[in-house]
């Protein structure tokens, strides 16, 4: 079968239902729940408001960037090259590969740490189990992915319902703040933490929407599915932290009477989400080294990350999250202006120096506002300033 036939077959088999299941599974993860616990100092109402605002901002960017790849039939990193040049795009492919490797290791580490708190056979052993399951998932590939992912997401959804019922039946929203989570957090910082999870998927979403039969429908389904489920995970983390007065995920599950059920939830959530990170690491790596096979590279990265998770502590990921925001928020802003306003759809040069300079300004602005937080978070003002600068430097000089 030639490549054109293969591509057509892949697109014909990738329906909106597949995207809904794929991105719902991506959102059900320990990282999302644990990040929700960071918002506990705000209390239930303000914490939930920050979650909703943050996911609306991040979801809008998720949709726009995903739609670019869906209409162009290109992977995320290939669409980036259209805005920054062939070699300029390599910078973001490399940064994306760094974040994917980081996420893969962090997810394996967090999953193993939480599971070991319920069934103590050793964190390194659990790293090995989770890593092996991800490798198996990658090896099976598209032949079985749809059916297995559907079963996994259905199971995760049921377990999440059980967790939500147990938690909110206990009245977690009545508790004002935790004793064991960070003492102070501004509303803007909380919004930013809610934005960052959907933002972290921007360099990956087109790896999947590029195969859509109906680009607009598939991108919208992906956005809504991920956004709703991700916000739900944050809310669960927030509520668990408020009720149990701890940020230890295993202890939260034990206090809620979800020992073995929680263990199953953790393993499934970690595997389904980390699979996407590892797979996209392979896709992004191929954009840098075109002779390497996607699947082989993804499996190799998973093995390396499994070993790293066994050897190195990865407990505090806040700075890692902010790094992702500072890199990918201005990148997305430039892509949006370039595609939707300037109508640039192809790779026209090796380096787009103007856009790279604008991105660097956006990066610096994000880092500045980290030290001087705004009530709306960093991403929205960075996006607005970067979009304006991108438009001005590319249009005004031509007049």
Residue pairs with C-beta under 8 A, 6 or more apart in sequence:
1 9
7 211
10 142
10 211
11 211
11 212
11 213
12 213
13 146
14 211
14 212
14 213
14 218
15 213
16 214
16 217
16 218
16 221
18 146
18 149
19 208
19 209
19 212
19 218
19 221
19 222
19 225
20 221
20 222
20 225
21 146
21 149
21 150
21 153
21 225
22 149
22 208
22 222
22 225
22 276
23 221
23 222
23 223
23 225
23 226
23 229
24 153
24 156
24 157
24 225
24 226
24 229
25 149
25 152
25 153
25 156
25 272
25 273
26 201
26 226
26 272
26 273
26 276
27 225
27 226
27 229
27 230
27 232
27 233
27 273
28 153
28 156
28 157
28 160
28 229
28 233
28 268
28 269
28 272
28 273
29 107
29 233
29 269
29 270
29 272
29 273
30 107
30 110
30 111
30 114
30 249
30 266
30 269
30 270
31 103
31 106
31 107
31 110
31 197
31 273
31 317
32 197
32 230
32 233
32 234
32 237
33 233
33 234
33 236
33 237
33 240
33 249
34 110
34 237
34 247
34 249
35 193
35 196
35 197
35 234
35 237
35 321
36 51
36 233
36 234
36 235
36 236
36 237
36 238
36 240
36 241
37 178
37 181
37 237
37 238
37 240
37 241
37 247
37 249
38 181
38 182
38 185
38 190
38 193
38 247
38 318
39 47
39 50
39 51
39 185
39 190
39 193
39 194
39 234
39 237
39 238
40 47
40 177
40 178
40 181
40 238
40 241
40 242
40 247
41 177
41 178
41 181
41 182
41 183
41 184
41 185
42 50
42 177
42 185
42 187
42 190
43 175
43 176
43 177
43 242
44 172
44 173
44 174
44 175
44 176
44 238
44 239
44 242
45 173
46 187
46 190
47 190
47 238
48 235
48 238
50 187
50 190
50 191
50 193
50 194
51 190
51 194
51 231
51 234
51 235
51 238
52 194
52 231
53 191
53 194
53 376
53 377
54 190
54 191
54 192
54 193
54 194
54 195
54 196
54 377
55 194
55 195
55 198
55 227
55 230
55 231
55 234
56 227
57 191
57 195
57 377
57 379
57 380
58 194
58 195
58 196
58 197
58 198
58 199
58 227
58 379
59 198
59 223
59 224
59 226
59 227
61 198
61 199
61 202
61 329
61 332
61 336
61 379
61 383
62 198
62 199
62 201
62 202
62 205
62 222
62 223
62 226
62 227
63 219
63 220
63 223
64 332
64 335
64 336
64 340
65 76
65 79
65 202
65 205
65 206
65 332
65 335
65 336
66 205
66 206
66 209
66 219
66 222
66 223
67 209
67 215
67 216
67 219
68 79
68 206
68 335
68 336
68 339
69 75
69 76
69 78
69 79
69 205
69 206
69 207
69 209
69 210
70 206
70 209
70 210
70 212
70 215
70 216
70 218
70 219
71 215
72 78
72 79
72 82
72 210
72 345
73 210
74 82
74 206
74 210
75 206
75 207
75 210
75 283
75 284
75 287
76 96
76 202
76 203
76 204
76 205
76 206
76 207
76 280
76 283
76 284
77 89
77 92
77 93
77 96
77 203
77 283
77 284
77 287
78 89
78 206
78 287
79 206
79 335
79 339
80 89
80 92
80 93
80 203
80 331
80 335
81 88
81 89
81 90
81 347
82 89
82 335
82 338
82 339
82 344
82 345
82 346
82 347
83 89
83 334
83 335
83 338
83 339
83 344
83 352
83 355
84 91
84 92
84 334
84 351
84 352
84 355
84 356
84 359
85 347
85 348
85 349
85 350
85 351
85 352
85 355
85 356
86 347
86 349
86 350
87 350
87 351
88 350
88 351
88 352
88 355
88 356
89 287
89 347
90 287
90 288
91 356
92 203
92 327
92 331
93 284
93 287
93 288
94 288
95 203
95 327
96 203
96 204
96 280
96 284
97 281
97 284
97 285
97 288
99 200
99 203
99 323
99 324
99 327
100 204
100 277
100 278
100 280
100 281
100 284
100 301
101 281
101 301
101 304
101 305
102 320
103 200
103 274
103 277
104 134
104 274
104 277
104 278
104 281
104 301
104 302
104 305
105 305
105 306
105 308
105 309
105 312
105 314
106 309
106 314
106 317
106 320
107 270
107 273
107 274
107 277
108 127
108 130
108 131
108 134
108 270
108 274
108 305
108 306
108 309
109 127
109 309
109 312
109 313
109 314
110 249
110 270
110 314
111 126
111 130
111 266
111 267
111 269
111 270
111 274
112 123
112 124
112 126
112 127
112 129
112 130
112 309
113 123
113 126
113 250
114 249
114 250
114 253
114 262
114 266
115 126
115 130
115 250
115 263
115 266
115 267
116 122
116 123
116 126
116 250
117 248
117 249
117 250
117 251
117 254
118 250
118 253
118 254
118 259
118 260
118 262
118 263
118 266
119 260
119 263
123 310
124 310
127 306
127 309
127 310
128 306
128 310
129 267
130 267
130 270
130 271
130 274
130 306
131 302
131 303
131 305
131 306
131 309
133 267
133 271
134 271
134 274
134 275
134 278
134 302
134 306
135 299
135 302
135 303
137 145
137 148
137 271
137 275
138 275
138 278
138 279
138 282
138 295
138 298
138 299
138 302
139 295
139 299
140 148
141 295
149 272
152 268
152 271
152 272
153 272
155 264
155 268
156 265
156 268
156 269
156 272
159 261
159 264
159 265
159 268
160 232
160 233
160 236
160 265
162 258
162 261
163 236
163 253
163 256
163 258
163 262
163 265
164 232
164 236
166 256
166 257
166 258
167 236
167 239
167 240
167 243
167 256
168 239
170 243
170 256
171 243
172 238
172 239
172 240
172 242
172 243
173 239
173 242
175 242
175 243
175 245
176 242
177 242
178 241
178 242
178 245
178 246
178 247
179 245
180 245
180 246
180 247
180 248
181 241
181 247
186 373
186 375
187 375
188 373
188 374
188 375
188 376
188 377
188 378
189 373
189 377
191 375
191 376
191 377
192 322
192 325
192 373
192 377
192 378
192 379
193 318
193 321
194 231
194 234
194 377
195 325
195 377
195 379
195 380
196 321
196 322
196 324
196 325
196 379
197 230
197 234
198 226
198 227
198 230
199 324
199 325
199 328
199 329
199 332
199 379
200 321
200 324
200 328
201 226
202 328
202 331
202 332
203 280
203 284
203 328
203 331
204 276
204 277
204 280
205 219
205 222
207 279
207 280
207 283
208 222
209 215
209 218
209 219
209 222
212 218
212 219
240 249
240 252
240 256
241 247
241 252
243 255
243 256
244 251
244 252
244 255
244 256
246 252
246 255
249 266
250 262
253 259
253 262
254 262
256 262
258 265
274 302
278 298
278 299
278 301
278 302
278 305
279 294
279 298
281 297
281 298
281 301
282 293
282 294
282 295
282 296
282 297
282 298
282 299
282 301
283 294
285 292
285 294
285 297
285 298
285 301
286 292
286 293
286 294
286 297
322 370
325 366
325 378
325 379
326 363
326 366
326 367
326 370
326 378
327 363
329 362
329 366
329 378
329 379
329 382
329 383
329 386
330 358
330 359
330 361
330 362
330 363
330 365
330 366
330 382
330 383
330 386
331 359
332 383
333 362
333 382
333 383
333 384
333 386
333 387
333 390
334 355
334 358
334 359
334 362
334 386
334 387
334 390
336 387
337 387
337 390
337 391
337 394
338 344
338 355
338 390
338 394
339 345
341 391
342 391
342 394
342 395
354 393
354 394
355 390
355 393
355 394
357 393
358 386
358 389
358 390
358 393
359 386
361 385
361 386
361 389
362 382
362 385
362 386
362 389
365 381
365 382
365 385
365 386
366 378
366 379
366 382
369 378
369 381
369 382
370 378
374 381
